[in-house]
Amino acid sequence: MHKSWILISVVTWTLLIFGACSDAAAPRDIDEILIGKPTATNVQVHSVTIQATSTIDVACAVAYGLTSDYGQITTDDDMASGGHSDHHPVLRGLTADTVYHYQIGGMGPDGTMYQSSDLTFITLPENTTIRKEIGKNLALLGEGARIVGTSSNYGGGNTGAVKIEVYGSPSQGPSNRDDGDM
């Protein structure tokens, strides 16, 4: 019964966010509440993560598809807990080497709706071979690495570490830097 309520809540928020209510005011530009621009990160052959950070807690969703008519929608996996400021919904089931359109929408705690312009990304081609570039740290989040776990047990003692995944190959690295870079 609890899962049904969560699904209904997500659908309700999604309808509100993307203006399905005829009485809703026109959405405001989401750039007003974002720190930086929305970014397609962790681009893979069949998935991508949309990363955005807002200055206020927002219930947010991403509409996406092959055209600006979109046709599909997703939310963060942790949306059931309500609005938040670190947005990272994963778009799955994508086609390789394809341009996708997406739009981020959100609703603030005061009911204000926000919406981005039409944005695009391209998925990786099938059988993509990632070559290691000399001097390029593939364990950086900005280069496609993904944090898959954290624990003080990885590094032993008081140092701590995070377990990361680089292009599908698990590895480990220290996490004693405060700036988020590995």
Buried (B, 14 or more C-beta within 10 A) or exposed (E): EEEEEEEEBBEEBBBBBBBEEEEBEEBBEBEEBBEEEBBBBBBBBBBBBBBBBBEBBBBBBBBBBBEEEBEBBBBBEEBBEEBBBEBBBBBEEBEBEBEBBBBBBBBBEEEBBBBBEEBEBEBBEEEEEEEEEEEEBBBBBEBBBBBEEEEEEBBEEEEBBBBBBBBEEEEBBEBEEEEEEB
